[in-house]
Amino acid sequence: MYGVIDVGTTGVKLSIYDENLRKTHYEKTVVGFEKISQQRIEQNSLQIANAVRGFVKKAREKGVKKMGICTYRASILAWRNDGTPITNIITWIDGRGKEVLERLSPTVKFLKRFSRSLNVILSPDSPAILMRWVYDNIPRLIEEVKAGKAYVWTLDSYILYILTGKFLADATNATLTGLIHPRNLSEIDIVFELLKLPKIIPEVTGNTHSFGSFEDIEVSACIADQQAASVGFGVLGKGEVQSTHGTGSFVETVTEKLAIPTSGLVPIIVLRIDDEKTYGLEGFVRSTGSTLEWLMKIGLFKDYSEAESLLKQFEKRVLLVPSLGGFRIPYLRDLRGMILGLGLDTSRSDILSGLALGVSLHIATILNAMKKYVGGFREPLFSGGGYSMSNALLQTLADITGMQVARPVDVEVSSFGVAKLLALSDGKLSKKDLREKPAIEKLFSPSLNHIDRSAMLDAYSKLLGVISRCLRDQSLKKIF
């Protein structure tokens, strides 16, 4: 029996699989965000730790012998060497990194302006920047870290620490910090120096590894959640592509080798087994499921089943640009959400359909940016995550991208990806077996013709261009 703990932005999930990778148990503990202010969004470290430990104990009671972990990424915290958290988890949608950027020296700002890589690493949501914020705001923390009494790193490392007592991090998470190079997993010295961070880092491992044990259960796999989804989908060959739709929407494709993009795409390690690395590119829309949740919170609909019934009536009359947290592609960090096309006859259905359209247009924009690095995509576009249960979203996604979109039977595909890695570590699967695709529940085919699709994408690109010019006009910030 294999146990998988998925630490997500809305809570912690436990899935148990038998040796044939059939799911036999699933449950979730909700641990939501703590919105300290508009720019500060955290998750309670102690609640997460207790939920993880509790699920491991429950897994043991159900006969689990091996555990695997996946976590959301680019989120950091500080903890003492007894496992007690010093800070909450500063999440990937937190905006306090802007404070650090504003205080950077003129020299660092100059280097950032002329170095493409540094410009990506030294961004407000970078874990390296968030680490600097923690050191700046927790008295004597840097002395404790240097003395081995405390640690500052990412969420995956903390989970591994409270389970095994070892300071470890897997390659998929570590290389998203801006401090570890995806090519050779070495420290990026210049970032440590520019941010004056202590060079105290975890041991960086592959995604299958003997991490240690907790409650007599061996921890044998750890991977970032979006990369776990790629493994779950079997998206491990060049040009294969997947998207997951939860709090945000993420798109990942596999490249032949490490690609350093010129746009806002993020180079990633999709998977590291032994010394073999699979590289890819990622783009994302920061606020999709969270925008849907906001629409429910303000009373647009009662629950998600009502939202889907409203979406069944949809026409493309309104566009909701899902930029509540800004965009990376194109780089519009300060952009906030917009609704276009409102009229006196605009309905709730129009607004919900406008969100599906906005998400789909932006995912298509990301896919177009990726094409130059992979040549073309191998269909279908796999889609998982909670928001992928919406037929209307996935049909709109198929229409706007011009690709077939496939939803698996089990949309909790990240957990399934970890289960596959556990089976690999047990010798039950081969590396080749990891490429097998999951059972498909529904396939969505595009119904929009090429001319109309191209016209919509062109219009959306022009719209973002106009918005970009407006954001550069300082006088307009009084009303934006």
Backbone torsions as a table, in degrees:
resi	resn	phi	psi	omega
1	MET	NA	136.8	179.9
2	TYR	-114.0	135.5	175.7
3	GLY	-111.6	138.7	179.5
4	VAL	-127.3	127.7	173.8
5	ILE	-110.0	122.1	-179.8
6	ASP	-110.9	109.9	179.1
7	VAL	-93.3	110.3	-176.1
8	GLY	-116.3	179.2	-176.7
9	THR	-75.8	-12.5	177.7
10	THR	-110.9	-3.5	179.3
11	GLY	156.9	-169.6	-177.8
12	VAL	-117.2	132.0	-177.9
13	LYS	-117.2	142.5	173.0
14	LEU	-116.2	125.6	173.6
15	SER	-123.5	138.1	177.4
16	ILE	-120.5	133.3	-177.9
17	TYR	-122.7	146.6	173.5
18	ASP	-83.1	-176.6	-175.0
19	GLU	-67.7	-16.5	175.9
20	ASN	-95.7	12.9	178.5
21	LEU	62.3	32.2	170.5
22	ARG	-92.3	131.3	-178.7
23	LYS	-73.2	126.8	-178.7
24	THR	-112.3	-12.5	-178.0
25	HIS	-157.1	143.4	176.6
26	TYR	-150.9	136.0	170.6
27	GLU	-156.3	161.7	-175.1
28	LYS	-138.8	139.8	169.8
29	THR	-109.2	124.8	-178.1
30	VAL	-80.3	125.4	171.9
31	VAL	-134.3	99.4	-174.2
32	GLY	-83.3	-177.4	176.6
33	PHE	-74.0	152.0	167.3
34	GLU	-111.2	106.1	-177.6
35	LYS	-86.0	96.8	-176.9
36	ILE	-68.5	-39.3	174.3
37	SER	-158.3	-177.7	-177.4
38	GLN	-59.3	-33.1	-176.6
39	GLN	-101.3	-0.7	-175.0
40	ARG	-124.4	110.7	-175.8
41	ILE	-127.3	115.6	-173.7
42	GLU	-122.7	169.3	170.3
43	GLN	-129.2	142.6	-174.5
44	ASN	-68.7	114.1	-176.0
45	SER	-62.6	-42.2	-176.4
46	LEU	-68.0	-40.1	177.4
47	GLN	-62.3	-42.2	178.4
48	ILE	-62.4	-46.7	-178.9
49	ALA	-60.6	-44.9	-179.4
50	ASN	-65.6	-38.7	178.7
51	ALA	-64.6	-42.5	179.7
52	VAL	-63.4	-49.5	-179.6
53	ARG	-60.6	-41.8	-179.9
54	GLY	-62.4	-40.2	179.8
55	PHE	-69.9	-35.0	177.3
56	VAL	-64.2	-41.8	178.0
57	LYS	-63.0	-41.4	178.4
58	LYS	-65.1	-39.4	178.6
59	ALA	-61.7	-40.5	178.4
60	ARG	-61.5	-42.3	179.5
61	GLU	-62.0	-27.3	-178.8
62	LYS	-93.7	9.2	173.1
63	GLY	93.2	11.7	179.8
64	VAL	-71.6	135.7	178.7
65	LYS	-109.0	-25.9	-179.3
66	LYS	-131.2	139.1	179.6
67	MET	-118.5	151.2	171.2
68	GLY	-133.8	155.7	-174.9
69	ILE	-126.4	138.5	161.7
70	CYS	-133.2	145.9	-176.2
71	THR	-136.4	157.0	169.7
72	TYR	-68.8	161.1	-162.3
73	ARG	-114.4	174.8	172.2
74	ALA	54.3	33.8	-179.1
75	SER	-129.3	137.7	-168.7
76	ILE	-128.7	162.9	173.6
77	LEU	-158.2	169.6	174.7
78	ALA	-116.3	143.1	178.5
79	TRP	-146.8	156.2	179.1
80	ARG	-83.9	166.5	-175.2
81	ASN	-72.2	-2.9	170.8
82	ASP	-94.8	5.5	178.7
83	GLY	90.8	-4.4	179.7
84	THR	-73.0	126.5	179.8
85	PRO	-70.2	140.7	174.9
86	ILE	-93.0	-35.0	179.3
87	THR	-126.0	165.2	165.5
88	ASN	-71.4	172.4	174.7
89	ILE	-78.3	119.8	175.8
90	ILE	-86.3	112.7	-166.8
91	THR	-82.4	166.9	-177.7
92	TRP	-68.0	-13.1	177.8
93	ILE	-102.3	8.8	177.2
94	ASP	-74.5	147.8	-176.1
95	GLY	-112.7	9.2	-173.7
96	ARG	-70.5	-13.0	177.8
97	GLY	-59.0	-22.5	177.5
98	LYS	-58.6	-34.5	-179.7
99	GLU	-62.6	-39.7	179.5
100	VAL	-67.4	-44.5	-178.3
101	LEU	-61.1	-38.7	-179.6
102	GLU	-65.0	-26.8	-177.4
103	ARG	-93.5	-1.7	-180.0
104	LEU	-62.1	148.5	-179.6
105	SER	-67.6	156.5	176.8
106	PRO	-55.1	-35.1	179.4
107	THR	-63.4	-45.5	-179.6
108	VAL	-65.5	-41.4	178.8
109	LYS	-62.9	-36.0	177.8
110	PHE	-65.5	-47.0	179.7
111	LEU	-62.5	-39.8	179.5
112	LYS	-61.2	-38.7	-177.1
113	ARG	-66.4	-32.7	-173.0
114	PHE	-107.2	1.1	176.9
115	SER	-116.9	116.5	-179.4
116	ARG	-58.9	-44.8	-177.8
117	SER	-65.7	-44.9	179.7
118	LEU	-65.1	-34.0	179.7
119	ASN	-63.7	-34.4	177.4
120	VAL	-74.7	-45.9	-176.4
121	ILE	-67.3	-41.6	-177.9
122	LEU	-91.4	60.6	177.5
123	SER	-114.1	160.8	-172.7
124	PRO	-58.2	-30.9	-176.7
125	ASP	-97.2	9.5	180.0
126	SER	-71.3	133.4	175.5
127	PRO	-56.3	-35.1	178.5
128	ALA	-60.9	-42.7	178.5
129	ILE	-66.5	-41.7	179.3
130	LEU	-65.6	-34.2	175.3
131	MET	-62.5	-41.4	178.3
132	ARG	-61.4	-39.8	178.4
133	TRP	-60.9	-44.3	-179.5
134	VAL	-61.4	-46.0	179.0
135	TYR	-62.3	-36.4	-179.2
136	ASP	-70.1	-25.6	-169.3
137	ASN	-113.1	-5.8	175.8
138	ILE	-110.7	109.2	-177.1
139	PRO	-56.5	135.6	175.2
140	ARG	62.2	10.5	-179.4
141	LEU	-63.7	-40.3	-176.6
142	ILE	-63.7	-35.5	177.3
143	GLU	-67.6	-39.1	179.0
144	GLU	-65.2	-40.5	179.4
145	VAL	-64.9	-45.1	179.6
146	LYS	-63.6	-28.7	-180.0
147	ALA	-87.1	0.1	179.8
148	GLY	78.0	15.5	-179.2
149	LYS	-94.2	-9.9	-178.5
150	ALA	-152.9	165.5	-179.6
151	TYR	-136.7	149.6	171.9
152	VAL	-132.1	117.0	177.2
153	TRP	-164.9	-160.3	-172.1
154	THR	-89.0	168.7	-174.1
155	LEU	-58.6	-41.5	-179.7
156	ASP	-58.7	-40.6	-179.1
157	SER	-64.7	-39.8	178.4
158	TYR	-64.2	-44.7	179.6
159	ILE	-61.3	-44.9	177.9
160	LEU	-62.2	-36.6	-177.9
161	TYR	-67.2	-45.3	-177.2
162	ILE	-70.0	-20.3	178.3
163	LEU	-90.4	-36.1	-171.6
164	THR	-117.2	-16.5	-175.7
165	GLY	76.5	9.9	-178.9
166	LYS	-112.2	144.3	178.9
167	PHE	-89.7	95.4	-174.3
168	LEU	-131.7	160.8	172.4
169	ALA	-153.2	142.3	177.9
170	ASP	-85.4	159.8	-172.1
171	ALA	-64.0	-34.4	-177.2
172	THR	-67.1	-35.9	178.0
173	ASN	-81.2	-44.2	-173.9
174	ALA	-61.3	-37.2	-176.4
175	THR	-77.7	-3.9	175.0
176	LEU	-95.4	3.2	179.5
177	THR	-80.2	-20.0	-171.3
178	GLY	84.3	3.1	-177.9
179	LEU	-112.6	-15.0	-178.6
180	ILE	-123.0	127.5	-175.7
181	HIS	-79.5	131.3	-179.2
182	PRO	-68.5	-17.8	-178.4
183	ARG	-72.0	-46.5	-174.8
184	ASN	-132.2	6.2	177.9
185	LEU	62.5	23.9	176.2
186	SER	-91.3	162.7	178.3
187	GLU	-67.3	142.6	173.9
188	ILE	-91.1	90.6	-169.3
189	ASP	-55.5	-39.7	-174.1
190	ILE	-63.6	-32.8	179.9
191	VAL	-70.8	-43.0	175.3
192	PHE	-57.1	-43.0	-177.1
193	GLU	-69.6	-46.0	-177.5
194	LEU	-64.5	-36.6	-178.6
195	LEU	-94.1	-1.5	180.0
196	LYS	54.3	47.1	177.5
197	LEU	-94.5	140.4	175.2
198	PRO	-66.6	135.9	-176.7
199	LYS	-84.8	67.4	178.3
200	ILE	-120.7	104.5	-171.6
201	ILE	-125.2	157.8	177.3
202	PRO	-74.4	165.4	169.0
203	GLU	-69.6	126.2	-178.1
204	VAL	-92.9	123.2	-173.6
205	THR	-113.8	173.3	168.6
206	GLY	-76.3	179.6	-177.7
207	ASN	-82.1	-18.2	166.4
208	THR	-114.4	131.2	-171.6
209	HIS	-169.2	154.5	172.9
210	SER	-84.8	84.4	-174.2
211	PHE	-71.4	-30.1	-175.4
212	GLY	140.1	-162.3	-178.4
213	SER	-144.6	159.5	177.1
214	PHE	-145.9	130.6	-178.9
215	GLU	53.7	38.2	178.9
216	ASP	66.2	13.9	175.5
217	ILE	-106.0	128.6	-179.3
218	GLU	-78.1	131.0	174.4
219	VAL	-93.2	114.3	-169.6
220	SER	-122.2	-3.0	179.4
221	ALA	-148.5	141.9	174.4
222	CYS	-151.6	134.2	-175.8
223	ILE	-159.9	151.8	175.7
224	ALA	-65.3	149.2	-170.7
225	ASP	-62.9	-42.5	-178.7
226	GLN	-68.9	-37.4	175.7
227	GLN	-68.3	-34.2	174.4
228	ALA	-60.9	-37.3	177.0
229	ALA	-62.8	-40.9	177.9
230	SER	-60.1	-41.3	177.4
231	VAL	-65.6	-42.3	179.2
232	GLY	-60.7	-39.7	177.6
233	PHE	-76.6	-14.4	-173.0
234	GLY	75.0	21.0	-179.4
235	VAL	-84.6	84.7	-175.7
236	LEU	-134.0	6.4	178.2
237	GLY	-109.9	151.4	-177.0
238	LYS	-52.9	130.3	176.8
239	GLY	84.6	-8.4	173.5
240	GLU	-73.8	150.1	-170.2
241	VAL	-146.7	144.9	177.3
242	GLN	-142.5	156.8	175.7
243	SER	-135.6	139.5	175.2
244	THR	-121.3	140.2	-172.4
245	HIS	-124.8	101.6	177.2
246	GLY	-130.8	-122.3	173.8
247	THR	-55.3	-45.0	171.9
248	GLY	-122.3	176.2	174.3
249	SER	-112.9	127.0	-177.3
250	PHE	-118.6	139.7	177.5
251	VAL	-121.4	127.9	177.8
252	GLU	-127.7	137.0	171.3
253	THR	-130.9	161.1	-176.6
254	VAL	-101.9	134.5	178.0
255	THR	-109.8	160.7	-178.3
256	GLU	-68.9	-34.4	179.3
257	LYS	-147.0	177.4	179.1
258	LEU	-61.7	123.8	178.8
259	ALA	-111.1	133.9	175.7
260	ILE	-107.1	98.3	-172.0
261	PRO	-75.8	157.7	177.7
262	THR	-92.6	-17.0	-179.4
263	SER	-92.6	-161.4	-179.7
264	GLY	-84.2	10.7	176.4
265	LEU	-66.4	152.2	-178.0
266	VAL	-110.6	123.7	174.1
267	PRO	-73.2	135.3	-175.5
268	ILE	-135.2	158.6	162.0
269	ILE	-93.2	118.0	178.4
270	VAL	-76.0	-38.3	-176.0
271	LEU	-159.6	140.1	171.5
272	ARG	-129.4	115.1	175.6
273	ILE	-118.0	120.8	-172.5
274	ASP	57.0	-124.0	178.6
275	ASP	-102.4	7.1	-177.7
276	GLU	-93.3	122.8	-177.9
277	LYS	-111.7	136.5	171.9
278	THR	-105.4	122.7	-176.1
279	TYR	-99.9	159.2	178.1
280	GLY	-159.4	-175.9	175.7
281	LEU	-128.8	149.2	-179.6
282	GLU	-134.7	144.2	169.4
283	GLY	-135.9	158.3	-177.4
284	PHE	-152.4	156.0	169.0
285	VAL	-107.1	117.5	-169.8
286	ARG	-64.9	-34.0	-171.1
287	SER	-128.5	94.6	173.5
288	THR	-118.4	-70.2	175.8
289	GLY	-59.4	-34.5	179.0
290	SER	-68.7	-31.3	174.7
291	THR	-68.3	-42.0	177.3
292	LEU	-60.7	-41.7	178.4
293	GLU	-64.1	-38.9	177.8
294	TRP	-63.4	-41.9	179.1
295	LEU	-62.4	-35.9	176.6
296	MET	-69.8	-40.1	-178.1
297	LYS	-62.2	-35.8	-178.9
298	ILE	-87.8	5.4	170.7
299	GLY	95.4	14.1	-179.0
300	LEU	-69.5	-31.8	176.0
301	PHE	-153.6	162.1	-174.0
302	LYS	-84.4	-42.2	-177.5
303	ASP	-152.4	176.9	-173.2
304	TYR	-71.5	-26.6	176.9
305	SER	-68.5	-37.0	176.2
306	GLU	-67.1	-39.3	178.7
307	ALA	-59.4	-43.0	-179.1
308	GLU	-68.0	-36.3	178.5
309	SER	-67.1	-35.3	175.6
310	LEU	-67.1	-38.3	-178.9
311	LEU	-66.1	-23.3	-179.9
312	LYS	-64.4	-19.8	-177.6
313	GLN	-93.1	14.4	-159.6
314	PHE	-77.8	148.1	169.3
315	GLU	-130.9	154.0	-178.8
316	LYS	-85.1	77.5	-176.9
317	ARG	-114.2	-23.3	-177.3
318	VAL	-126.8	146.3	175.2
319	LEU	-121.2	120.7	172.6
320	LEU	-103.8	111.1	179.8
321	VAL	-80.2	112.8	-171.2
322	PRO	-81.7	57.5	-173.8
323	SER	-108.1	34.8	-176.9
324	LEU	-61.3	-21.9	176.5
325	GLY	-116.1	18.5	-178.1
326	GLY	81.3	171.8	179.0
327	PHE	-123.2	153.4	169.8
328	ARG	-100.2	-27.7	-179.8
329	ILE	-129.1	107.5	-12.9
330	PRO	-67.0	167.6	-174.5
331	TYR	-75.5	100.3	179.0
332	LEU	-132.4	68.2	-172.5
333	ARG	-60.6	-35.9	-174.2
334	ASP	-91.2	0.9	-179.3
335	LEU	-68.5	139.4	174.2
336	ARG	-115.7	168.8	-172.7
337	GLY	-62.2	151.1	-180.0
338	MET	-139.6	146.9	171.8
339	ILE	-119.8	123.9	-177.7
340	LEU	-117.2	146.8	176.2
341	GLY	92.7	16.8	-179.4
342	LEU	-68.8	141.2	175.8
343	GLY	-144.0	174.7	-179.1
344	LEU	-66.4	-17.2	178.9
345	ASP	-101.5	8.9	179.7
346	THR	-65.8	132.8	-177.3
347	SER	-111.7	171.9	174.3
348	ARG	-59.7	-39.4	178.8
349	SER	-59.0	-41.2	-179.8
350	ASP	-61.5	-42.4	-177.0
351	ILE	-68.3	-43.0	177.7
352	LEU	-64.8	-39.7	177.0
353	SER	-67.2	-33.5	177.3
354	GLY	-64.1	-32.9	175.8
355	LEU	-68.3	-45.5	178.0
356	ALA	-59.0	-39.4	178.8
357	LEU	-67.4	-44.4	-179.3
358	GLY	-62.9	-43.4	177.7
359	VAL	-61.7	-44.3	-177.2
360	SER	-66.5	-41.9	178.2
361	LEU	-61.8	-38.8	-177.3
362	HIS	-76.3	-34.3	174.8
363	ILE	-64.0	-39.8	176.3
364	ALA	-62.4	-36.8	176.5
365	THR	-62.5	-42.6	177.9
366	ILE	-64.1	-44.8	-180.0
367	LEU	-60.9	-40.1	178.2
368	ASN	-63.3	-36.9	177.6
369	ALA	-67.5	-30.9	-178.7
370	MET	-75.9	-26.8	-170.4
371	LYS	-57.3	-36.1	-176.8
372	LYS	-65.4	-18.9	-178.2
373	TYR	-96.7	-17.9	-178.6
374	VAL	-120.5	-7.6	-179.9
375	GLY	83.7	-53.3	178.4
376	GLY	-168.3	165.9	-176.8
377	PHE	-102.4	149.5	174.2
378	ARG	-98.2	110.6	-177.1
379	GLU	-73.4	158.4	7.8
380	PRO	-87.4	172.3	167.8
381	LEU	-85.1	107.1	179.3
382	PHE	-73.7	143.1	-179.9
383	SER	-137.4	131.8	178.5
384	GLY	-139.3	-171.1	-176.9
385	GLY	91.3	164.5	-173.8
386	GLY	-58.0	-42.6	-177.1
387	TYR	-70.7	-17.6	179.2
388	SER	-71.6	-8.3	174.5
389	MET	-69.8	-12.1	178.2
390	SER	-79.9	112.3	176.0
391	ASN	-61.5	-37.8	-178.0
392	ALA	-64.1	-41.2	178.0
393	LEU	-61.5	-48.6	-174.8
394	LEU	-70.1	-31.9	175.3
395	GLN	-68.4	-40.5	176.5
396	THR	-63.4	-39.9	178.5
397	LEU	-61.8	-41.8	177.2
398	ALA	-64.2	-43.3	-179.3
399	ASP	-61.7	-45.0	-172.6
400	ILE	-79.2	-34.0	179.5
401	THR	-85.6	-20.8	-175.6
402	GLY	74.0	15.3	-178.8
403	MET	-113.3	152.0	168.3
404	GLN	-69.4	137.7	-178.9
405	VAL	-116.9	127.8	-175.4
406	ALA	-114.8	127.9	175.0
407	ARG	-107.6	126.1	-179.1
408	PRO	-74.7	166.5	177.2
409	VAL	-60.8	-43.3	179.3
410	ASP	-107.3	109.8	-177.4
411	VAL	-79.7	-8.1	174.8
412	GLU	-80.2	63.2	-167.7
413	VAL	-77.5	-23.4	177.0
414	SER	-63.6	-45.6	178.4
415	SER	-61.3	-40.1	179.1
416	PHE	-63.8	-37.5	177.2
417	GLY	-61.1	-40.6	177.8
418	VAL	-66.4	-40.1	178.1
419	ALA	-60.2	-38.8	176.9
420	LYS	-62.7	-39.4	178.6
421	LEU	-66.6	-36.6	177.1
422	LEU	-64.9	-40.5	177.3
423	ALA	-65.3	-35.7	175.7
424	LEU	-63.2	-45.0	-178.9
425	SER	-64.8	-23.8	179.8
426	ASP	-89.7	-4.1	-177.5
427	GLY	80.9	8.4	-179.3
428	LYS	-84.1	-22.6	175.9
429	LEU	-125.6	153.8	172.9
430	SER	-100.7	170.1	175.5
431	LYS	-59.3	-37.3	178.3
432	LYS	-63.6	-37.1	179.9
433	ASP	-63.3	-27.4	179.6
434	LEU	-61.1	-23.4	-178.3
435	ARG	-80.3	-7.9	-179.9
436	GLU	-64.4	141.0	-176.9
437	LYS	-90.3	151.1	179.9
438	PRO	-76.4	165.9	175.2
439	ALA	-64.4	134.8	-177.2
440	ILE	-94.8	129.1	177.8
441	GLU	-86.1	-38.5	-178.2
442	LYS	-154.2	138.3	178.0
443	LEU	-114.2	128.8	-179.3
444	PHE	-107.9	126.1	-179.1
445	SER	-108.2	143.7	-179.0
446	PRO	-65.3	138.7	177.8
447	SER	-116.2	-4.5	-179.8
448	LEU	-89.9	136.7	-179.0
449	ASN	-75.2	160.6	-172.9
450	HIS	-59.8	-39.1	-177.2
451	ILE	-64.9	-47.8	-179.7
452	ASP	-65.6	-38.6	179.4
453	ARG	-62.6	-47.6	-179.4
454	SER	-62.8	-38.9	179.9
455	ALA	-64.5	-40.7	179.7
456	MET	-66.8	-42.6	179.4
457	LEU	-66.3	-38.2	178.2
458	ASP	-65.3	-42.6	179.2
459	ALA	-64.4	-39.4	179.2
460	TYR	-65.8	-40.8	178.0
461	SER	-61.8	-42.8	178.5
462	LYS	-65.0	-39.0	178.4
463	LEU	-60.2	-46.6	179.6
464	LEU	-64.9	-33.0	176.7
465	GLY	-64.7	-42.9	177.9
466	VAL	-63.3	-44.6	179.8
467	ILE	-61.6	-41.0	179.4
468	SER	-59.2	-43.3	178.9
469	ARG	-65.7	-37.7	178.8
470	CYS	-64.6	-40.1	-178.7
471	LEU	-66.2	-25.6	178.4
472	ARG	-77.9	-14.0	178.1
473	ASP	-86.4	104.7	-174.0
474	GLN	-58.8	-32.1	-177.5
475	SER	-65.8	-26.7	-178.6
476	LEU	-77.4	-14.3	-177.9
477	LYS	-66.6	-14.4	177.8
478	LYS	-69.7	-23.7	179.7
479	ILE	-113.4	-9.5	178.9
480	PHE	-87.5	NA	NA
